[in-house]
Amino acid sequence: MELINTYPVKKSDLGFHGNLFGGKALAWIDASAAAYAMQVCDTPRVVTIKIEECLFKKPAKEGQLLKVYGKVHNIGNTSVKLYIEARAHNVYTGKQTTVVSTYITFVRIDEEGNPIPISERVKIKYGFKIPPKQTPDSSGGFDIYNG
Ligand SMILES: CC(C)(COP(=O)(O)OP(=O)(O)OC[C@H]1O[C@@H](n2cnc3c(N)ncnc32)[C@H](O)[C@@H]1OP(=O)(O)O)[C@@H](O)C(=O)NCCC(=O)NCCS
């Protein structure tokens, strides 16, 4: 998984019980995942269509870092599905515990907000499409001399 973003957990980010407020964590996760989706899809025009179940397994506390990690789970025609994990990082020990994990899907859109296909290059790069076979002509061309 790739580290996408790091947020220091401040007093103003906490909820009633001294834990990082869940809505804050979700906003950070959505923003981080969107940035990652833009990078993956080679375009700034992506929108969140779906955030799947979010399981808040452990709390994050003031003074810790919330580190957001991600990886590409699937690329469809117009959408990319990411697996996202946010971990509380203890700066003194370097120990990390997973706070929340989920899958988030983004759709590539045009200027009018309509879905458009993710480029073939991106699909090939992430292994969701087999590259077309190279013919002698497409690879620059070569001649076999039979003389
Ligand atoms: C994203 C949006 C443009 C898609 O339009 P749409 O008419 O629903 O598009 P489609 O039905 O053609 O689906 C587009 C993609 O979304 C996927 N999708 C649609 N519904 C889905 C669902 N319930 N779960 C997962 N993926 C879904 C489709 O499978 C398709 O992906 P694919 O081409 O890789 O197969 C539209 O739903 C929208 O504008 N939503 C609001 C986005 C938003 O404001 N987000 C919050 C702020 S970023």
The ligand as an ORCA input file, in Angstrom:
! r2SCAN-3c Opt
* xyz 0 1
  C     -20.639      9.996    -10.473
  C     -21.770     10.257    -11.473
  C     -21.335     11.281    -12.506
  C     -22.022      8.924    -12.181
  O     -23.128      9.108    -13.015
  P     -24.082      7.854    -13.318
  O     -25.110      8.277    -14.271
  O     -24.492      7.255    -12.016
  O     -23.038      6.910    -14.090
  P     -23.101      5.386    -14.461
  O     -24.377      4.707    -14.035
  O     -22.720      5.351    -15.906
  O     -21.921      4.764    -13.585
  C     -20.626      5.296    -13.685
  C     -19.703      4.368    -12.935
  O     -20.086      4.331    -11.580
  C     -20.278      2.978    -11.188
  N     -21.371      2.909    -10.238
  C     -22.628      3.346    -10.403
  N     -23.354      3.054     -9.318
  C     -22.518      2.419     -8.463
  C     -22.683      1.859     -7.181
  N     -23.860      1.866     -6.544
  N     -21.589      1.300     -6.591
  C     -20.411      1.253     -7.222
  N     -20.201      1.774     -8.453
  C     -21.256      2.334     -9.057
  C     -20.645      2.237    -12.454
  O     -20.397      0.852    -12.339
  C     -19.753      2.932    -13.451
  O     -18.442      2.422    -13.353
  P     -17.776      1.579    -14.589
  O     -17.939      2.416    -15.818
  O     -16.330      1.464    -14.186
  O     -18.491      0.271    -14.645
  C     -23.079     10.731    -10.743
  O     -23.607      9.641    -10.001
  C     -22.796     11.920     -9.831
  O     -22.590     13.025    -10.273
  N     -22.797     11.670     -8.501
  C     -22.463     12.707     -7.539
  C     -20.961     12.710     -7.237
  C     -20.640     13.626     -6.088
  O     -21.135     14.728     -6.015
  N     -19.788     13.126     -5.169
  C     -19.465     13.834     -3.960
  C     -18.474     14.912     -4.151
  S     -16.995     14.445     -4.994
*
